[in-house]
Amino acid sequence: MAHKSSNITAVAHRESDRDRWRRHGHRSGVLWFTGLPASGKPTLAFELERHLFAAGYQAYVLDGDNLRHGLNADLGFSPADRTENIRRVGEVAALFAGAGMVVITAFISPYRLDRAGAREAAKGDFHEIFLSADLAVCEKRDPKGLYKKARRGEISEFTGVTAPYEVPESPELTIDTGAITVEQSLRLLIDYVNRNFKLRVE
């Protein structure tokens, strides 16, 4: 994104990433959940946060609906607003990871280019997690009744119905949340975090 001011200078932190990792007892990074509406993103994100916190991880969820009540309250669901929504979240997630935390994001984030921007912001500490439940499964679940509203024309720009979802091409982890249970999905996520975020004994 182009800067609107030229009178800005980045200031380096005095603590290194490794110092923060040693303090917290684990590596930091961004677990970026993406998938269609009702694919299970918030459910798994908050369950994973609960389990990781109980296990001693410094973990925090950034949820799409929650951030639209505050940081992104000025944004709608047009393609431009979706892009700005994910740009802001990507930068915030990178800040959390820079503080030494495991940050879990739960956003549809339908566009590959926007997810690539979030990956770039995280500077190598980005893990794209694709919850691959297909449209028929998600529409059958429809916990908020949003698919029904979209089909009736009451919601415009609804992902999977009147707006596109671009499937990840090379995610770090894919979980078919339409084929396995929440508990099975959660176990896959916990195993992934333990493999990728635990510090090796030096």
Buried (B, 14 or more C-beta within 10 A) or exposed (E): EEEEEEEEEEEEEEEEBEEBBEEBBBBBBBBBBBBBBBBBBBBBBBBBBEBBEEEEBBBBBBBBEEBBEEBBEEBEBEEEBBBBBBBBBBBBBBEBBBBBBBBBBBBBBBBBEBBBBBBEBBEEBBBBBBBBBBBEBBBEBBEEEBBEBBBEEEBEBBBBBEBEBBBBEEBBBBBBBBEBEEEEBBEBBBEBBEEBBEEEEE
